[in-house]
């Protein structure tokens, strides 16, 4: 099954997550099919903390990809950020 999930990157104690489309049998930070965004929980000031390519995410969902619980929460958060703009 294909899933959209977060792959951890960054240094120790400084997490950075790539939102990736991957086979569910692969490791969390292993090989992935496509990168569709990122999440930086430590973003401060004017730094961008969340970016999602919604067109690619919708494409993968139409192909049957499932969102992880964290990714679905972030997609909702991203939608709320985009409405006022």
N, C-alpha and C positions, 0 to 999 in steps of 0.2 A: 504494500500500500504506500502511496505517496503522501507525505505530510509536509506541512509548512511549520517550521519550528525555529528556535533560536540556537545559534552555534556560538559558543563563548570564545572571545578573543580578549586581547588586552593583557596588561601586566598583572602581577599578583596584587590583589586588593584594589585593582582599577579595572573593573569589568567593562567589556564592550561586547555587544551581541550583534551578529549578523543574522538577519531573517532569511532563511534559506528554504528551498524546496528540496527535499531529500527522500530517499527510500527509507521507510521506517526501520528496516533491518540494519542500516548503517549506524555507526557510532555518532554520538551527539556532535562532535567536532570533526567528523570524518568527511568523506567525499559527498558532495551535494550536486544537484542538477543545475540550480540557478539561484543566484542571490537576488532577493526582491526588496531588500531594505535593511535598515539597521536600527538599533536601539541603544542609546547611551544613557544609562541610569545616573551617571555622575556628571552630566552636562551642567554647566553653570553659566550664568550671565547670558550672553547672546549666542551661545553654542546651540546647535540644533540637536535635540535629544532623540527625535524619532522621525524617520523618513520611510515611507512605504510606496512602492510603485503599484498603485491600485489596479492599473490595467493588467499588469502581469499577475498579480494576486488573483484577480477575477478570472483570468485565463486558466490558471491552475485549478481553481475551485471548479470551474466548468468541466475540467478534465477529470474531476473526482478527487482532488487532493483534499485532505482533512487538515483543519487548523488545530494546532495544539491549544490548550486552555490559555496559556500565557499570550500566544499570538492573537487569539480571538479578543482577549482583553485589550491588547495594544491597538488592534484594528478599530475597536470601538472608541478608544481614546483618540486615535488619529482622526476619526470622523468628526469628533467633537471639536478638535483643534481647527479643522478645515472649514466648519460652518461659519464662524464669525468673519473669516477672511474673505 
